[in-house]
Amino acid sequence: MAVKEAAAVSPAVRKMELARLRGRPTLRDYIPLLFEDFIELHGDRVFADDSAVLGGLALLGERPVTVIGHVKGKSTRENIDVNFGMAHPEGYRKALRFMKQAEKFKRPVVCLVDTPGAFCGVGAEERGQGEAIARNLMEMMALTVPVVSVVTGEGGSGGALGLAVANRVLMLENAVYSVISPKGCASILWKDPAREYEAADLLQITAEDLLRLGVVDEIIPEPEGGAHRNVRKTALAIRAAVSAALTALEEETDLARRRYDKFRAMGAFQMGG
């Protein structure tokens, strides 16, 4: 779908369409621009190697890191191969295996989030989709190494959060991040998925909304018109932001406690009266 003119739609809808744009950079575009000497690892050691989640070892400058992210394709064939970026439970178990390995060898973890949500097919449910995501949330909360996550495109529901329980959550300027997809929200609230744009306006899914609410820590600027206009410039901005975040986290102690407190504070409120 072509991106609508800014004057015709709300900022939330415009950014949602940019985040979904077929030409938007994917994980495979970013990895060679963000990291050096990337070595891909495979498999969850339980069931299979999920192509919707990619991870491995790399250098960020001179800093060894573990890299994990959702994979989207550019063409229909590529998207079918990676299930349109919707991971099965084995994808989240693979990601967790890499994170625990990173903890063992004292490597920071860098996650790139871009998914409409976790896959909800029968096979995924039979193999424990909910349990796999929940375990990632629990285990990521307790990791003793620095964790930085970047929402690069769509950040949909628990499928995104399974790679986003981080000490620093960064977000590209035109990415979106929400508890449910706007179409899913419209389907539940109004029994009408056609009201997706209305739901997008209500969900507060933009980077500016989420920074104000304290859900993300930093907005990474994109080139005029979106990340697809200059992939290298976007990647350099991500690299600089991730490097700065990791450098700051090196000075912090008790990273697991700080991460836990950060997420527990989200949505806190006080009763009046």
Sine and cosine of phi, psi and omega as CSV:
sin_phi,cos_phi,sin_psi,cos_psi,sin_omega,cos_omega
0.00,0.00,0.74,-0.67,0.02,-1.00
-0.93,0.36,0.52,-0.85,0.03,-1.00
-0.96,0.28,0.79,-0.61,-0.02,-1.00
-0.96,0.28,0.38,-0.92,0.03,-1.00
-0.89,0.45,0.62,-0.79,-0.07,-1.00
-0.84,0.55,-0.57,0.82,-0.05,-1.00
-0.94,0.34,-0.36,0.93,-0.10,-1.00
-1.00,0.00,-0.31,0.95,-0.08,-1.00
-0.69,-0.72,0.21,-0.98,0.03,-1.00
-0.97,0.25,0.30,-0.95,0.07,-1.00
-0.84,0.53,-0.61,0.79,-0.03,-1.00
-0.90,0.44,-0.69,0.72,0.00,-1.00
-0.93,0.38,-0.68,0.73,0.01,-1.00
-0.86,0.50,-0.68,0.73,-0.02,-1.00
-0.95,0.31,-0.56,0.83,0.06,-1.00
-0.88,0.47,-0.66,0.75,0.01,-1.00
-0.94,0.34,-0.59,0.81,0.09,-1.00
-0.90,0.43,-0.66,0.75,-0.01,-1.00
-0.89,0.45,-0.50,0.87,-0.04,-1.00
-1.00,-0.10,-0.04,1.00,-0.09,-1.00
-0.83,0.56,0.74,-0.68,-0.07,-1.00
-0.86,0.51,-0.56,0.83,-0.02,-1.00
-1.00,0.08,0.03,1.00,-0.01,-1.00
-0.90,0.43,0.63,-0.78,-0.02,-1.00
-0.85,0.53,0.60,-0.80,0.02,-1.00
-0.94,-0.35,0.04,-1.00,0.00,-1.00
-0.82,0.57,-0.65,0.76,-0.03,-1.00
-0.94,0.35,-0.40,0.92,0.13,-0.99
-0.96,0.28,-0.64,0.77,-0.13,-0.99
-0.97,0.23,-0.63,0.78,-0.15,-0.99
-0.81,0.59,-0.77,0.64,-0.02,-1.00
-0.93,0.38,-0.31,0.95,0.02,-1.00
-1.00,-0.02,-0.41,0.91,-0.03,-1.00
-1.00,-0.04,-0.56,0.83,-0.20,-0.98
-0.78,-0.62,0.32,-0.95,0.13,-0.99
-0.92,-0.40,0.48,-0.88,0.14,-0.99
0.82,0.57,0.69,0.72,0.02,-1.00
-0.93,0.36,0.75,-0.66,0.06,-1.00
-0.85,-0.53,0.91,-0.41,-0.04,-1.00
-0.97,0.22,0.65,-0.76,0.11,-0.99
-0.93,-0.36,0.33,-0.95,-0.12,-0.99
-0.70,-0.72,0.46,-0.89,0.26,-0.97
0.99,0.10,0.50,-0.87,0.04,-1.00
-0.98,-0.17,-0.03,1.00,-0.02,-1.00
0.88,0.47,0.34,0.94,0.04,-1.00
-0.78,-0.62,-0.78,0.63,-0.11,-0.99
-0.74,-0.67,-0.81,0.59,-0.12,-0.99
-0.28,-0.96,0.06,-1.00,0.10,-0.99
-0.97,-0.23,0.96,-0.29,-0.06,-1.00
-0.98,0.18,0.87,-0.49,-0.04,-1.00
-0.96,0.28,-0.18,0.98,0.02,-1.00
-0.98,0.18,-0.20,0.98,0.06,-1.00
-0.81,-0.59,0.79,-0.62,0.00,-1.00
-0.86,-0.51,0.63,-0.78,0.02,-1.00
-0.39,-0.92,0.25,-0.97,0.03,-1.00
0.15,-0.99,-0.30,-0.95,-0.05,-1.00
-0.96,-0.29,0.53,-0.85,0.01,-1.00
-0.33,-0.94,0.12,-0.99,0.16,-0.99
-0.93,-0.36,0.71,-0.70,0.16,-0.99
-0.94,-0.35,1.00,-0.08,-0.23,-0.97
0.93,0.36,-0.86,-0.51,0.05,-1.00
-0.98,-0.22,0.13,0.99,-0.08,-1.00
-0.99,-0.14,0.89,-0.46,0.10,-1.00
-0.93,0.37,0.71,-0.71,0.00,-1.00
-0.65,-0.76,0.33,-0.94,0.21,-0.98
-0.98,-0.21,0.78,-0.62,-0.05,-1.00
-0.93,-0.36,0.74,-0.68,0.02,-1.00
-0.64,-0.77,0.64,-0.77,0.05,-1.00
-0.27,-0.96,0.28,-0.96,0.11,-0.99
-0.98,0.19,0.57,-0.82,-0.03,-1.00
-0.93,-0.38,0.80,-0.60,0.19,-0.98
-0.90,-0.44,0.34,-0.94,0.04,-1.00
-0.97,-0.26,0.15,-0.99,0.05,-1.00
-0.99,-0.13,-0.59,0.80,-0.02,-1.00
-0.96,-0.27,0.18,-0.98,0.05,-1.00
-0.87,0.49,-0.67,0.74,0.00,-1.00
-0.88,0.48,-0.71,0.71,0.01,-1.00
-0.90,0.44,-0.66,0.75,-0.01,-1.00
-0.92,0.40,-0.59,0.81,0.07,-1.00
-0.90,0.44,-0.65,0.76,-0.02,-1.00
-0.89,0.45,-0.53,0.85,-0.03,-1.00
-0.95,-0.31,0.29,0.96,0.04,-1.00
0.82,0.58,0.60,0.80,0.05,-1.00
0.84,0.55,0.50,0.87,0.03,-1.00
0.98,0.21,0.20,0.98,-0.01,-1.00
-0.98,-0.18,0.94,-0.34,-0.12,-0.99
-0.98,0.20,0.52,-0.85,0.19,-0.98
-1.00,0.04,0.13,-0.99,0.02,-1.00
-0.85,0.53,-0.54,0.84,0.02,-1.00
-0.91,0.41,-0.43,0.90,0.08,-1.00
-0.92,0.39,-0.68,0.74,0.02,-1.00
-0.95,0.31,-0.55,0.84,0.06,-1.00
-0.94,0.33,-0.58,0.82,0.10,-0.99
-0.89,0.46,-0.73,0.69,0.01,-1.00
-0.86,0.51,-0.68,0.73,-0.01,-1.00
-0.92,0.40,-0.60,0.80,0.06,-1.00
-0.87,0.50,-0.67,0.74,0.01,-1.00
-0.92,0.39,-0.61,0.79,0.01,-1.00
-0.91,0.41,-0.67,0.74,0.01,-1.00
-0.92,0.38,-0.56,0.83,0.09,-1.00
-0.91,0.42,-0.66,0.76,0.04,-1.00
-0.87,0.49,-0.66,0.75,0.02,-1.00
-0.90,0.44,-0.66,0.75,0.00,-1.00
-0.86,0.51,-0.64,0.77,-0.07,-1.00
-0.98,-0.21,0.22,0.98,0.11,-0.99
0.88,0.47,0.62,0.79,0.05,-1.00
-0.98,-0.19,0.68,-0.73,0.15,-0.99
-0.89,0.46,0.42,-0.91,0.02,-1.00
-0.92,-0.38,0.77,-0.64,0.06,-1.00
-0.87,-0.49,0.87,-0.50,-0.01,-1.00
-0.92,-0.40,0.68,-0.73,0.08,-1.00
-0.92,-0.40,0.88,-0.47,-0.16,-0.99
-0.97,-0.24,0.82,-0.57,0.06,-1.00
-0.34,-0.94,1.00,0.03,-0.04,-1.00
-0.47,-0.88,0.62,-0.78,0.12,-0.99
-0.95,0.30,-0.24,0.97,0.00,-1.00
0.52,-0.85,0.23,-0.97,0.05,-1.00
-0.93,0.37,0.50,-0.87,0.00,-1.00
-0.93,0.37,0.70,-0.72,-0.07,-1.00
-0.90,-0.43,0.48,0.88,0.04,-1.00
-0.96,0.29,0.18,-0.98,-0.06,-1.00
-0.87,0.50,-0.72,0.70,-0.03,-1.00
-0.88,0.48,-0.66,0.75,0.02,-1.00
-0.89,0.45,-0.65,0.76,0.02,-1.00
-0.93,0.37,-0.62,0.79,0.03,-1.00
-0.90,0.44,-0.55,0.84,-0.03,-1.00
-1.00,-0.03,0.14,0.99,0.17,-0.98
1.00,-0.01,0.75,0.66,-0.01,-1.00
-0.85,0.53,-0.75,0.66,-0.02,-1.00
-0.88,0.48,-0.67,0.75,0.00,-1.00
-0.91,0.41,-0.65,0.76,-0.03,-1.00
-0.90,0.44,-0.70,0.71,0.01,-1.00
-0.92,0.39,-0.70,0.72,0.00,-1.00
-0.87,0.49,-0.63,0.78,0.02,-1.00
-0.92,0.39,-0.62,0.79,0.07,-1.00
-0.87,0.49,-0.69,0.73,0.00,-1.00
-0.87,0.49,-0.71,0.71,-0.02,-1.00
-0.91,0.41,-0.73,0.68,-0.07,-1.00
-0.95,0.32,-0.62,0.79,0.03,-1.00
-0.90,0.44,-0.57,0.82,0.00,-1.00
-0.87,0.49,-0.48,0.88,-0.10,-1.00
-0.98,-0.21,0.04,1.00,-0.01,-1.00
-0.88,0.48,0.66,-0.75,-0.05,-1.00
-1.00,-0.07,-0.01,1.00,0.03,-1.00
-0.97,-0.24,0.35,-0.94,0.03,-1.00
-0.90,0.44,0.64,-0.77,0.05,-1.00
-0.79,-0.61,0.81,-0.58,0.07,-1.00
-0.83,-0.56,0.79,-0.61,0.05,-1.00
-0.89,-0.46,0.61,-0.79,0.02,-1.00
-0.82,-0.57,0.86,-0.52,0.10,-0.99
-1.00,0.10,0.94,-0.34,-0.11,-0.99
-0.99,-0.14,-0.37,0.93,-0.02,-1.00
-0.59,-0.81,-0.97,-0.25,0.09,-1.00
-1.00,-0.03,0.70,-0.72,0.15,-0.99
-0.87,-0.50,1.00,-0.05,-0.15,-0.99
-0.97,-0.25,0.94,-0.34,0.24,-0.97
0.84,0.54,-0.49,-0.87,-0.03,-1.00
-0.90,0.43,-0.41,0.91,0.06,-1.00
-0.88,0.48,-0.56,0.83,0.08,-1.00
-0.99,0.15,-0.69,0.73,-0.07,-1.00
-0.89,0.46,-0.43,0.90,0.04,-1.00
-0.88,0.47,-0.24,0.97,0.10,-0.99
-0.83,-0.56,0.29,0.96,-0.14,-0.99
-0.76,-0.65,0.28,0.96,0.13,-0.99
-1.00,0.09,1.00,0.03,-0.20,-0.98
-0.78,-0.63,0.35,-0.94,0.11,-0.99
-0.92,0.40,-0.59,0.81,0.07,-1.00
-0.76,-0.65,0.82,-0.57,0.07,-1.00
-0.94,-0.35,0.91,-0.41,-0.01,-1.00
-0.96,-0.28,0.37,-0.93,-0.08,-1.00
-0.54,-0.84,0.76,-0.65,0.09,-1.00
-0.91,0.42,0.50,-0.87,-0.12,-0.99
-0.81,0.58,-0.61,0.79,-0.05,-1.00
-0.95,-0.30,0.29,0.96,0.12,-0.99
-0.99,0.16,0.25,-0.97,0.09,-1.00
-0.75,-0.66,0.45,-0.89,-0.09,-1.00
-0.48,-0.87,0.85,-0.53,-0.10,-0.99
-0.47,-0.88,0.33,-0.94,-0.03,-1.00
-0.95,0.32,-0.36,0.93,0.04,-1.00
-0.41,-0.91,0.46,-0.89,0.06,-1.00
-0.91,0.41,0.55,-0.84,0.04,-1.00
-0.82,0.57,-0.63,0.78,0.01,-1.00
-0.92,0.40,-0.65,0.76,0.05,-1.00
-0.90,0.43,-0.65,0.76,0.03,-1.00
-0.88,0.48,-0.72,0.69,0.00,-1.00
-0.90,0.45,-0.60,0.80,0.01,-1.00
-0.91,0.42,-0.61,0.79,-0.03,-1.00
-0.98,0.19,-0.74,0.68,-0.10,-1.00
-0.95,0.31,-0.69,0.72,-0.14,-0.99
-0.87,-0.50,0.06,1.00,-0.05,-1.00
0.83,0.56,0.53,0.85,-0.08,-1.00
-0.53,-0.85,1.00,-0.08,-0.03,-1.00
-0.89,0.45,-0.30,0.95,0.02,-1.00
-0.92,0.39,-0.25,0.97,0.02,-1.00
-1.00,-0.02,0.44,0.90,-0.03,-1.00
-0.82,0.57,-0.70,0.72,-0.04,-1.00
-0.91,0.42,-0.62,0.78,0.05,-1.00
-0.89,0.47,-0.67,0.74,0.02,-1.00
-0.90,0.43,-0.64,0.77,0.01,-1.00
-0.85,0.52,-0.64,0.77,0.01,-1.00
-0.91,0.41,-0.54,0.84,-0.07,-1.00
-0.99,0.10,-0.44,0.90,-0.14,-0.99
-0.98,0.20,-0.24,0.97,-0.04,-1.00
0.83,0.56,0.91,0.40,-0.14,-0.99
-0.98,-0.20,-0.07,1.00,-0.09,-1.00
-0.99,0.13,0.28,-0.96,0.01,-1.00
-0.87,0.50,-0.64,0.77,0.00,-1.00
-0.90,0.44,-0.68,0.73,0.04,-1.00
-0.86,0.51,-0.73,0.68,-0.12,-0.99
-0.96,0.27,-0.51,0.86,0.11,-0.99
-0.92,0.40,-0.67,0.74,0.02,-1.00
-0.89,0.45,-0.59,0.80,-0.03,-1.00
-0.99,0.14,-0.14,0.99,0.01,-1.00
0.99,0.14,0.25,0.97,0.01,-1.00
-0.99,0.17,-0.59,0.81,0.09,-1.00
-0.89,-0.46,0.34,-0.94,-0.11,-0.99
-0.97,-0.22,-0.36,0.93,-0.07,-1.00
-0.35,-0.94,0.60,-0.80,0.10,-0.99
-0.97,-0.22,0.79,-0.62,0.03,-1.00
-0.99,-0.11,0.85,-0.53,-0.05,-1.00
-0.92,0.38,0.50,-0.86,0.09,-1.00
-0.92,-0.38,0.35,-0.94,0.10,-1.00
-0.87,0.49,0.38,-0.93,0.05,-1.00
-0.82,0.57,0.81,-0.58,0.00,-1.00
1.00,-0.08,-0.21,0.98,0.05,-1.00
0.85,-0.53,0.27,-0.96,-0.08,-1.00
-0.87,0.50,-0.49,0.87,-0.04,-1.00
-0.93,0.37,-0.29,0.96,-0.02,-1.00
-0.96,0.28,-0.45,0.89,0.01,-1.00
-0.40,-0.92,1.00,0.03,-0.09,-1.00
-0.89,0.45,-0.67,0.74,-0.03,-1.00
-0.89,0.46,-0.69,0.72,0.01,-1.00
-0.89,0.46,-0.66,0.75,0.04,-1.00
-0.89,0.46,-0.70,0.71,-0.01,-1.00
-0.89,0.46,-0.64,0.77,0.01,-1.00
-0.90,0.43,-0.60,0.80,0.05,-1.00
-0.92,0.40,-0.65,0.76,0.05,-1.00
-0.90,0.44,-0.73,0.69,-0.03,-1.00
-0.85,0.52,-0.70,0.71,0.00,-1.00
-0.90,0.44,-0.66,0.75,-0.02,-1.00
-0.93,0.37,-0.67,0.74,0.01,-1.00
-0.92,0.40,-0.69,0.72,0.01,-1.00
-0.87,0.50,-0.70,0.71,0.02,-1.00
-0.90,0.44,-0.65,0.76,0.01,-1.00
-0.90,0.43,-0.70,0.72,0.01,-1.00
-0.91,0.41,-0.62,0.78,0.05,-1.00
-0.89,0.47,-0.68,0.74,0.03,-1.00
-0.91,0.42,-0.63,0.78,-0.03,-1.00
-0.94,0.35,-0.42,0.91,0.05,-1.00
-0.89,0.46,-0.41,0.91,-0.01,-1.00
-1.00,0.04,-0.15,0.99,-0.06,-1.00
-1.00,-0.07,0.47,-0.88,0.08,-1.00
-0.93,-0.38,0.29,-0.96,0.03,-1.00
0.77,0.64,0.85,0.53,-0.06,-1.00
-0.88,0.48,-0.60,0.80,0.00,-1.00
-0.90,0.44,-0.70,0.71,0.02,-1.00
-0.90,0.43,-0.67,0.74,0.01,-1.00
-0.90,0.44,-0.65,0.76,0.02,-1.00
-0.90,0.43,-0.69,0.72,0.00,-1.00
-0.88,0.47,-0.73,0.68,-0.01,-1.00
-0.89,0.45,-0.61,0.79,0.01,-1.00
-0.85,0.53,-0.74,0.67,-0.05,-1.00
-0.97,0.23,-0.52,0.85,0.04,-1.00
-0.92,0.39,-0.46,0.89,-0.03,-1.00
-0.98,0.20,-0.28,0.96,-0.02,-1.00
-0.93,0.38,0.76,-0.65,0.02,-1.00
0.99,0.17,0.12,0.99,0.01,-1.00
-0.93,0.37,0.59,-0.81,0.02,-1.00
-0.52,-0.85,0.24,-0.97,0.04,-1.00
-0.85,-0.52,0.64,-0.77,0.05,-1.00
-0.98,0.18,0.70,-0.71,0.08,-1.00
-0.99,0.15,0.08,-1.00,0.08,-1.00
0.98,-0.18,0.00,0.00,0.00,0.00
